[in-house]
């Protein structure tokens, strides 16, 4: 390659304004040891053993990391399916330890043995979240679809705390557990959790849609009231941090500018790798083929990151191309549509509006102060 060709390539990259790759989300396996009623990724149930369903092989995992480091990679997230049932999870953790990358794990905790907890602890900068969908065993087990999920999750939490890791607990809010919120926070404090995060179950995403048909999901009014109670009443008296995952338009100014708040997903700096070894926007690639970008066995990560048309469309389109209430929202530069994958799943449009905000607008409970004056959405609120 001549010096002139190199200059042209570098100039082209600058014109495209390609961001650094901050994080890779590894959906390590297509299998899961739970059958969660609300899961939008819909992994395949794997009761015992490991490796029944497709999973990314260790050499391929290492290869992706090595390529990612050259693109600015600073962290990896291990999720699934259930990441801790990957046949080579100990070796994966040992490799991450050597790279000194920040490690984030999303797990149901059932397979979090003392050995795995110790391997996680060896990683220099690790953060673990464990799902706990009820303060009572029967509630959590119902959500997770496994009879002993509660007891095993608590054991996994205790194994982490024993080695010095204080996990975040995640409660996915549905009708059956809304009356256990305060009790769950108290349990989290006793267990030694670092925080509790409350996720809102979408009634429009795969299994969430099935739950909606069964009248098991909460509506937007419920979510807004629960959010107010958690942030205004429960947080001030709690010993640990509480995170509530409603959209930016519904957050107070103090929460918006809180550095410890979980914020948006960081869409410009992430890419997903599925258990099948496919590159994807995120876990949506499991169910939406057009969100798959390539294959780790055939395609170089740099080629995907720098030249994929869909990634370019997102980078060039957000937030200006957001439509509907999201396009009219004054928080769109921070929110970025809340969840592009969710929006695409619902609308088949990357820039479609977020389901929660759409519903709030229809019910005329969207905060009018967060809408651009004179916009279609503002006029609808005032009509």
C-alpha positions as a printed Julia matrix, in Angstrom:
383×3 Matrix{Float64}:
   0.0     0.0    0.0
   1.37    3.39  -0.99
   1.6     6.4    1.32
  -1.06    8.14  -0.8
  -3.45    5.18  -0.4
  -2.93    5.19   3.36
  -3.67    8.91   3.49
  -6.86    8.41   1.49
  -8.04    5.64   3.79
  -7.3     7.66   6.91
  -9.1    10.69   5.46
 -12.1     8.53   4.62
 -12.25    7.17   8.18
 -12.11   10.7    9.56
 -14.97   11.77   7.32
 -17.08    8.89   8.62
 -16.27    9.96  12.2
 -16.1     6.38  13.46
 -16.27    6.17  17.26
 -14.06    3.97  19.41
 -15.37    0.52  20.22
 -15.92    0.82  23.96
 -17.56   -2.5   24.74
 -18.39   -5.87  23.23
 -21.54   -7.59  24.47
 -20.95  -11.34  24.31
 -24.17  -13.34  24.3
 -22.01  -16.32  25.12
 -24.51  -19.12  24.61
 -27.94  -19.65  23.13
 -28.83  -21.84  26.11
 -30.19  -20.84  29.51
 -30.93  -22.68  32.74
 -34.11  -20.62  33.26
 -37.32  -20.23  31.27
 -38.08  -16.59  32.05
 -41.57  -15.45  31.15
 -40.48  -11.95  30.1
 -37.24  -12.57  28.2
 -37.12  -10.91  24.77
 -34.05  -12.83  23.6
 -35.86  -16.17  24.1
 -32.88  -18.5   24.71
 -33.34  -22.25  24.6
 -33.85  -24.03  27.94
 -30.93  -26.11  29.15
 -31.77  -27.85  32.43
 -28.48  -29.59  33.16
 -24.99  -29.79  31.76
 -23.3   -27.28  29.5
 -22.95  -26.87  25.79
 -26.23  -28.38  24.6
 -26.99  -25.31  22.49
 -24.66  -23.22  20.29
 -22.04  -21.16  22.11
 -19.06  -19.1   21.03
 -15.86  -21.15  21.16
 -12.98  -19.99  23.33
 -10.52  -19.39  20.41
 -13.11  -17.25  18.65
 -13.79  -15.31  21.86
 -10.08  -14.53  22.21
  -9.82  -13.58  18.54
 -12.64  -11.04  18.84
 -11.08   -9.51  21.98
  -7.69   -9.2   20.29
  -9.28   -7.37  17.36
 -11.38   -5.22  19.68
  -8.36   -3.98  21.61
  -7.04   -2.42  18.41
 -10.3    -0.48  18.07
 -10.18    1.01  21.56
 -11.96   -1.74  23.52
 -12.14   -1.01  27.27
 -14.79   -3.43  28.55
 -16.66   -6.65  27.84
 -20.11   -7.7   28.95
 -20.91  -11.39  29.37
 -24.57  -12.16  29.03
 -26.71  -14.72  27.27
 -28.65  -16.91  27.44
 -26.91  -17.59  30.69
 -23.17  -16.81  30.43
 -22.07  -18.84  33.43
 -23.17  -22.15  31.87
 -20.7   -21.69  29.0
 -18.47  -24.81  28.99
 -15.29  -22.69  29.09
 -16.44  -19.92  31.42
 -13.44  -20.3   33.76
 -11.02  -20.03  30.84
 -12.94  -17.03  29.47
 -12.68  -15.25  32.81
  -8.97  -16.09  33.06
  -8.39  -14.55  29.64
 -10.27  -11.38  30.58
  -8.14  -11.18  33.73
  -5.01  -11.1   31.55
  -6.37   -8.35  29.29
  -7.21   -6.1   32.27
 -10.48   -5.11  30.58
 -13.44   -3.99  32.66
 -15.75   -6.98  33.11
 -19.54   -6.74  33.31
 -21.65   -9.85  33.84
 -25.42  -10.23  33.63
 -26.49  -13.54  35.15
 -29.38  -15.27  36.86
 -26.86  -16.49  39.44
 -27.93  -20.14  39.43
 -24.55  -21.39  38.19
 -22.43  -18.93  40.19
 -20.33  -21.44  42.12
 -17.51  -20.52  44.55
 -15.02  -21.37  41.78
 -16.67  -19.03  39.27
 -17.06  -16.27  41.89
 -13.34  -16.49  42.64
 -12.47  -16.34  38.93
 -14.62  -13.21  38.55
 -12.93  -11.62  41.56
  -9.51  -12.1   39.94
 -10.54   -9.76  37.13
  -9.3    -6.3   38.05
 -12.5    -4.33  37.52
 -15.64   -6.45  37.61
 -19.32   -5.64  37.99
 -21.95   -8.35  38.34
 -25.72   -8.06  38.19
 -27.95  -10.92  39.3
 -31.66  -11.16  38.59
 -33.95  -11.48  41.6
 -37.56  -10.92  40.63
 -39.19  -11.32  44.0
 -38.53  -11.21  47.72
 -40.47  -14.46  47.97
 -39.32  -17.74  46.44
 -42.63  -18.54  44.74
 -42.65  -15.18  42.94
 -39.1   -15.37  41.63
 -39.52  -19.02  40.64
 -42.71  -18.17  38.74
 -41.0   -15.43  36.76
 -37.94  -17.6   36.05
 -39.9   -20.78  35.27
 -37.66  -22.97  37.46
 -38.72  -24.34  40.84
 -35.45  -23.82  42.71
 -34.31  -20.61  40.98
 -34.71  -18.46  44.11
 -32.6   -20.6   46.42
 -29.88  -21.07  43.81
 -29.81  -17.35  42.97
 -29.37  -16.48  46.65
 -26.55  -19.01  46.88
 -24.87  -17.39  43.87
 -25.19  -13.95  45.46
 -23.66  -15.22  48.7
 -20.78  -16.84  46.79
 -19.97  -13.47  45.2
 -20.21  -11.55  48.47
 -17.99  -14.14  50.13
 -15.12  -13.28  47.77
 -15.69   -9.53  48.05
 -17.98   -8.8   45.1
 -21.16   -6.94  45.96
 -23.5    -7.49  43.01
 -26.33   -5.38  41.72
 -29.69   -7.12  41.93
 -32.1    -6.63  39.04
 -35.85   -6.89  39.51
 -37.95   -7.06  36.34
 -41.23   -5.44  37.31
 -44.5    -7.26  36.64
 -47.85   -7.36  38.4
 -46.9   -10.3   40.64
 -43.9    -8.62  42.25
 -44.86   -4.94  42.49
 -45.93   -5.37  46.13
 -42.53   -6.9   47.03
 -40.34   -3.97  45.97
 -39.57   -2.63  49.44
 -39.11   -6.12  50.83
 -36.68   -6.96  48.02
 -34.63   -3.83  48.74
 -34.4    -4.88  52.4
 -33.33   -8.38  51.31
 -30.68   -6.88  49.0
 -29.26   -4.9   51.91
 -29.08   -8.02  54.09
 -27.42  -10.04  51.33
 -24.71   -7.4   50.81
 -25.79   -6.2   47.37
 -24.29   -2.99  45.99
 -27.55   -1.72  44.48
 -30.92   -2.69  43.04
 -32.0    -1.92  39.49
 -35.64   -2.06  38.45
 -36.29   -3.0   34.82
 -39.57   -2.32  33.05
 -40.98   -5.31  31.16
 -42.13   -4.27  27.7
 -45.55   -5.62  26.7
 -44.48   -5.6   23.04
 -41.32   -7.72  23.05
 -41.76  -11.45  22.37
 -42.44  -13.19  25.7
 -43.42   -9.85  27.21
 -46.2    -9.71  24.62
 -47.37  -13.13  25.78
 -47.38  -11.91  29.37
 -49.42   -8.89  28.29
 -52.03  -11.15  26.72
 -52.21  -12.97  30.07
 -52.68   -9.62  31.89
 -49.44  -10.06  33.83
 -47.6    -6.85  32.8
 -47.87   -3.39  34.29
 -49.0    -0.38  32.29
 -47.23    2.96  31.9
 -49.27    4.64  34.64
 -48.21    1.87  37.01
 -44.55    2.27  36.03
 -44.63    6.04  36.53
 -46.18    5.7   39.97
 -43.75    2.95  41.0
 -40.84    5.09  39.77
 -42.03    8.03  41.85
 -42.35    5.85  44.94
 -38.9     4.31  44.51
 -37.04    7.56  43.82
 -38.9     9.86  46.21
 -39.87    7.57  49.09
 -37.8     4.41  49.08
 -34.37    5.73  47.99
 -34.01    8.31  50.82
 -34.33    5.63  53.47
 -32.43    2.88  51.65
 -28.84    1.99  52.57
 -27.99    1.1   48.95
 -28.5     2.78  45.57
 -31.72    2.18  43.68
 -31.81    2.56  39.89
 -35.1     2.87  38.03
 -34.92    2.34  34.28
 -37.64    4.6   32.96
 -36.78    6.9   30.0
 -34.91   10.18  30.47
 -38.06   12.24  29.9
 -39.5    10.82  33.11
 -36.41   11.31  35.28
 -35.82   14.21  37.63
 -32.99   16.62  36.84
 -30.98   15.28  39.78
 -31.26   11.74  38.39
 -30.39   12.87  34.86
 -27.13   14.46  36.0
 -26.28   11.79  38.57
 -22.94   10.27  37.51
 -23.91    7.01  39.2
 -27.12    6.66  37.2
 -27.1     3.83  34.67
 -28.08    6.18  31.81
 -28.53    5.02  28.21
 -26.94    1.98  26.6
 -24.08    3.76  24.81
 -25.22    2.6   21.39
 -22.39    4.37  19.5
 -19.65    2.38  21.26
 -20.92   -1.2   21.43
 -21.33   -4.26  19.27
 -22.75   -7.67  20.06
 -21.42  -11.16  19.46
 -24.01  -13.94  19.6
 -23.53  -17.49  20.79
 -23.65  -18.59  17.16
 -20.55  -16.48  16.47
 -22.44  -13.8   14.55
 -21.78  -10.09  14.94
 -24.99   -8.23  15.73
 -26.3    -4.91  17.02
 -27.03   -6.68  20.33
 -29.12   -9.64  21.48
 -31.87   -8.61  19.05
 -29.87  -10.5   16.44
 -31.13  -13.74  18.01
 -34.61  -13.05  16.63
 -34.15  -10.37  13.94
 -31.8   -11.58  11.16
 -31.38   -8.14   9.59
 -29.63   -7.02  12.79
 -26.79   -9.5   12.11
 -23.66   -7.93  10.59
 -21.3   -10.83   9.91
 -19.53  -13.88  11.32
 -16.48  -13.92  13.59
 -15.07  -16.87  11.63
 -15.15  -15.0    8.33
 -15.23  -11.27   8.96
 -12.73   -8.98  10.63
 -14.16   -6.91  13.46
 -12.54   -3.75  12.08
 -14.31   -4.22   8.74
 -17.66   -4.6   10.49
 -17.07   -1.68  12.86
 -15.8     0.72  10.22
 -17.91   -0.2    7.2
 -21.26   -1.7    8.21
 -24.1     0.26   6.61
 -26.53   -0.19   9.48
 -24.0     1.03  12.06
 -23.31    4.04   9.82
 -27.05    4.7    9.6
 -27.33    4.72  13.39
 -24.27    6.94  13.85
 -25.45    9.44  11.25
 -29.12    9.3   12.2
 -29.19    9.64  15.99
 -30.75   11.66  17.42
 -31.86   13.86  14.5
 -33.83   11.17  12.65
 -35.83    9.98  15.66
 -39.53   10.0   14.9
 -42.77   10.56  16.78
 -42.61   11.54  20.42
 -38.9    10.66  20.6
 -38.18   13.11  17.78
 -40.16   15.8   19.62
 -38.53   15.17  23.02
 -35.99   17.69  24.32
 -34.11   14.83  26.0
 -33.36   12.99  22.75
 -29.68   13.99  22.66
 -29.2    12.18  25.99
 -31.75    9.4   25.57
 -31.05    8.55  21.9
 -34.41    6.82  21.61
 -33.85    4.79  24.81
 -33.37    1.41  23.06
 -32.84    1.2   19.3
 -33.18   -2.59  19.36
 -36.52   -2.39  21.13
 -37.72    0.31  18.74
 -36.74   -1.73  15.71
 -38.38   -4.85  17.14
 -41.66   -2.95  17.55
 -41.66   -0.69  14.44
 -39.15   -2.3   12.04
 -37.68    1.19  12.0
 -34.42    2.14  13.72
 -35.74    5.6   14.49
 -39.23    4.69  15.63
 -40.29    5.97  19.04
 -39.91    4.06  22.3
 -42.98    2.05  23.38
 -43.13    3.57  26.88
 -43.08    7.14  25.6
 -45.6     6.37  22.86
 -48.0     4.91  25.41
 -47.52    7.86  27.77
 -48.29   10.3   24.94
 -51.47    8.43  24.0
 -52.55    8.49  27.65
 -51.59   12.2   27.84
 -49.26   11.63  30.78
 -46.0    12.45  28.98
 -44.24   15.38  30.72
 -45.17   18.4   28.6
 -42.06   20.25  29.79
 -39.91   17.62  28.03
 -41.51   18.23  24.63
 -40.4    20.83  22.09
 -42.95   23.66  22.21
 -45.21   23.62  19.15
 -44.25   20.06  18.15
 -46.91   17.55  17.07
 -46.52   15.68  20.35
 -46.83   18.85  22.43
 -49.98   19.83  20.53
 -51.4    16.35  21.12
 -50.78   16.68  24.85
 -52.6    20.02  24.9
 -55.51   18.99  22.68
